Amino acid sequence: MDREELFYVQGLEARYGKLVALQIDELMVPRGKVLIVGPNGSGKTTLIKVLLGLMRPKRGQVRILGVDPLRESEKLYRHLTYVRDKDELPENLRVRTLLDILAESYGSEQVTRVAERLGLLEHINKRLGELSRGMRRRASLLIATASNRDLIVIDEPFSGLDANGRRVISEILDNKEADMIIISHIPLRMKFDYLILIDSAKVTYHGPYCDPRELGYDIC
């Protein structure tokens, strides 16, 4: 695994039918915490799908954590965890059972500590389908943040969360020692190393992190 490069893309074109969803000439992103920002429909999630081998591009070279995501997906997924923008949790599973499953892989102490910070212990006997949208989001983020994977990928981490939830998640992600790719349509109050701006299927900026608004990004 390349210890300097998080992912590399060259000559990429991804389409949905005849619609060009993303075009990138060349993009090399170093390891660290990366924020990808852009309007809804700009190509952010398309980039993630290509990087994670969930979408085959029309053309181009892609490498993430040193592997080809289409040819070496099994190897890749041993090193990452992915939280989609829409939670996909088994509705009948109880919070207690989820914690037990995670504890088998990552240790009871670590899982309980994160679950407590997320406020999930108060709902430990509930089924996931009985939780509010915000609490279901917290449960999805627990799965990612309790793991020891090298890379955490989260699409819209604050979806459905109130101000307190956003603050807690920001603190947990800030303190998590792992590479991250975070996708958002608005700037986030977190510590990042690298920024990518995407608009109209093109990368308009990539480089060391700065406030996207300093580059003229309209948060509205």
C-alpha positions as CSV (number, residue, x, y, z in Angstrom):
1,M,0.0,0.0,0.0
2,D,1.4,3.4,-1.0
3,R,1.9,5.4,2.2
4,E,1.8,8.8,0.5
5,E,-1.0,8.5,-2.1
6,L,-4.7,8.1,-1.0
7,F,-6.0,7.9,-4.5
8,Y,-5.0,8.7,-8.1
9,V,-7.3,9.3,-11.1
10,Q,-6.1,10.0,-14.7
11,G,-8.1,10.5,-17.9
12,L,-11.4,9.7,-16.2
13,E,-14.8,10.0,-17.8
14,A,-17.9,8.6,-16.1
15,R,-21.4,8.7,-17.7
16,Y,-25.0,7.9,-16.9
17,G,-26.2,6.9,-20.3
18,K,-25.3,9.9,-22.5
19,L,-24.9,12.3,-19.6
20,V,-21.3,13.0,-18.6
21,A,-21.3,12.8,-14.8
22,L,-17.6,13.4,-14.2
23,Q,-14.5,14.3,-16.2
24,I,-11.0,14.5,-14.6
25,D,-7.8,14.8,-16.5
26,E,-5.5,14.0,-13.6
27,L,-5.9,14.1,-9.8
28,M,-3.5,12.7,-7.2
29,V,-4.6,13.1,-3.6
30,P,-2.3,12.5,-0.6
31,R,-3.3,10.5,2.4
32,G,-5.0,12.4,5.2
33,K,-8.5,13.8,5.8
34,V,-10.0,14.9,2.5
35,L,-13.2,17.0,2.0
36,I,-15.0,16.9,-1.3
37,V,-17.4,19.8,-1.7
38,G,-19.8,20.7,-4.5
39,P,-23.5,21.4,-5.3
40,N,-25.9,18.6,-5.4
41,G,-25.5,16.7,-8.7
42,S,-22.1,18.1,-9.3
43,G,-20.3,14.7,-9.5
44,K,-19.1,14.2,-5.9
45,T,-20.9,10.9,-5.3
46,T,-20.0,9.7,-8.8
47,L,-16.3,10.2,-7.9
48,I,-16.8,8.1,-4.8
49,K,-18.6,5.3,-6.7
50,V,-15.7,5.2,-9.2
51,L,-13.1,5.2,-6.5
52,L,-14.8,2.4,-4.6
53,G,-15.4,0.2,-7.6
54,L,-19.2,0.7,-7.5
55,M,-19.3,2.3,-10.9
56,R,-17.3,1.4,-14.0
57,P,-16.1,4.6,-15.8
58,K,-16.3,4.9,-19.5
59,R,-12.5,5.4,-19.6
60,G,-9.7,6.3,-17.3
61,Q,-7.2,4.9,-14.7
62,V,-8.2,4.7,-11.0
63,R,-6.2,3.7,-8.0
64,I,-7.1,4.0,-4.3
65,L,-4.9,2.8,-1.4
66,G,-2.6,1.4,-4.0
67,V,-5.1,-0.9,-5.7
68,D,-7.4,-1.0,-8.7
69,P,-10.9,-0.8,-7.2
70,L,-12.5,-2.9,-9.9
71,R,-9.9,-5.6,-10.1
72,E,-9.0,-5.8,-6.4
73,S,-12.2,-4.9,-4.7
74,E,-11.9,-7.7,-2.0
75,K,-8.5,-6.4,-1.0
76,L,-9.7,-2.8,-1.0
77,Y,-12.7,-3.4,1.2
78,R,-10.6,-5.0,3.9
79,H,-9.1,-1.6,4.4
80,L,-12.1,0.8,4.2
81,T,-15.6,1.4,5.5
82,Y,-18.2,3.4,3.5
83,V,-21.2,5.2,4.9
84,R,-23.7,6.2,2.1
85,D,-25.8,9.4,2.1
86,K,-28.9,7.3,2.8
87,D,-28.7,4.9,5.8
88,E,-29.1,1.2,4.9
89,L,-29.6,-0.5,8.3
90,P,-31.6,-3.6,9.1
91,E,-34.8,-2.2,10.7
92,N,-35.5,-5.2,12.9
93,L,-32.0,-5.2,14.4
94,R,-31.8,-3.9,18.0
95,V,-29.2,-1.3,18.9
96,R,-27.9,-3.7,21.6
97,T,-27.3,-6.4,18.9
98,L,-25.5,-3.9,16.7
99,L,-23.2,-3.0,19.5
100,D,-22.5,-6.7,20.2
101,I,-21.7,-7.4,16.6
102,L,-19.3,-4.5,16.4
103,A,-17.7,-5.4,19.7
104,E,-16.7,-8.8,18.3
105,S,-14.6,-7.1,15.7
106,Y,-13.4,-3.9,17.4
107,G,-13.6,-4.5,21.1
108,S,-16.4,-3.8,23.6
109,E,-14.7,-0.9,25.3
110,Q,-14.1,1.1,22.0
111,V,-17.6,0.4,20.6
112,T,-19.3,1.4,23.9
113,R,-17.3,4.5,24.3
114,V,-18.2,5.8,20.8
115,A,-21.9,4.7,21.2
116,E,-22.1,6.6,24.4
117,R,-20.8,9.8,22.8
118,L,-23.3,9.3,20.0
119,G,-26.2,9.0,22.5
120,L,-27.1,5.5,21.3
121,L,-26.9,3.8,24.7
122,E,-30.1,5.6,25.6
123,H,-31.9,3.6,22.9
124,I,-30.1,0.3,23.4
125,N,-33.3,-1.8,23.5
126,K,-34.9,-0.2,20.5
127,R,-34.9,-1.6,17.0
128,L,-33.0,0.5,14.4
129,G,-36.3,1.0,12.5
130,E,-37.8,2.7,15.6
131,L,-35.0,5.3,15.8
132,S,-35.4,8.8,14.5
133,R,-33.7,9.7,11.3
134,G,-30.9,11.5,13.2
135,M,-30.3,8.5,15.5
136,R,-30.2,6.1,12.5
137,R,-27.6,8.3,11.0
138,R,-25.6,8.1,14.3
139,A,-25.9,4.3,14.2
140,S,-24.5,4.3,10.7
141,L,-21.6,6.6,11.7
142,L,-20.9,4.3,14.7
143,I,-20.2,1.5,12.3
144,A,-17.6,3.6,10.6
145,T,-16.0,5.4,13.5
146,A,-15.8,2.3,15.8
147,S,-13.8,0.4,13.1
148,N,-10.0,0.2,12.8
149,R,-10.0,0.5,9.0
150,D,-7.4,2.5,7.2
151,L,-9.9,4.6,5.3
152,I,-13.4,6.0,6.2
153,V,-15.6,7.3,3.4
154,I,-18.7,9.2,4.4
155,D,-21.3,10.7,2.0
156,E,-23.0,13.7,3.7
157,P,-22.1,12.9,7.3
158,F,-24.4,15.4,8.9
159,S,-27.6,14.4,7.0
160,G,-30.5,14.4,9.4
161,L,-28.4,15.5,12.4
162,D,-29.2,18.4,14.7
163,A,-26.6,21.0,15.8
164,N,-25.5,18.8,18.8
165,G,-25.2,15.8,16.6
166,R,-23.1,17.6,14.1
167,R,-20.8,18.9,16.9
168,V,-20.4,15.4,18.4
169,I,-19.7,13.8,15.0
170,S,-17.2,16.5,14.1
171,E,-15.3,15.9,17.3
172,I,-15.3,12.1,16.8
173,L,-14.0,12.4,13.2
174,D,-11.4,15.0,14.1
175,N,-10.0,12.7,16.8
176,K,-10.1,9.5,14.7
177,E,-6.7,8.4,13.4
178,A,-7.6,7.3,9.9
179,D,-7.6,8.5,6.4
180,M,-11.0,10.0,5.4
181,I,-12.9,11.1,2.4
182,I,-15.9,13.2,3.4
183,I,-18.4,14.4,0.8
184,S,-20.6,17.4,1.5
185,H,-22.6,20.1,-0.4
186,I,-21.7,22.6,2.3
187,P,-18.4,23.4,4.1
188,L,-17.9,21.5,7.4
189,R,-16.4,22.7,10.7
190,M,-13.8,19.9,10.9
191,K,-10.0,19.7,10.5
192,F,-9.1,18.6,7.0
193,D,-5.8,18.2,5.2
194,Y,-7.0,18.4,1.6
195,L,-9.8,20.0,-0.3
196,I,-11.5,19.1,-3.6
197,L,-14.1,21.3,-5.2
198,I,-16.4,19.8,-7.9
199,D,-18.9,21.7,-10.0
200,S,-20.7,20.7,-13.2
201,A,-18.8,17.4,-13.5
202,K,-15.4,19.1,-13.2
203,V,-12.8,19.5,-10.5
204,T,-12.5,23.2,-10.1
205,Y,-9.9,23.1,-7.2
206,H,-7.8,20.6,-5.5
207,G,-5.0,21.3,-3.0
208,P,-4.2,21.9,0.7
209,Y,-7.3,22.6,2.7
210,C,-8.7,26.0,3.0
211,D,-12.2,27.4,3.7
212,P,-14.1,26.7,0.4
213,R,-15.7,30.2,0.7
214,E,-12.3,31.7,0.3
215,L,-12.3,30.2,-3.2
216,G,-15.7,31.7,-4.0
217,Y,-17.7,28.6,-3.2
218,D,-21.3,29.6,-2.6
219,I,-22.7,27.6,0.4
220,C,-26.2,28.4,-0.7
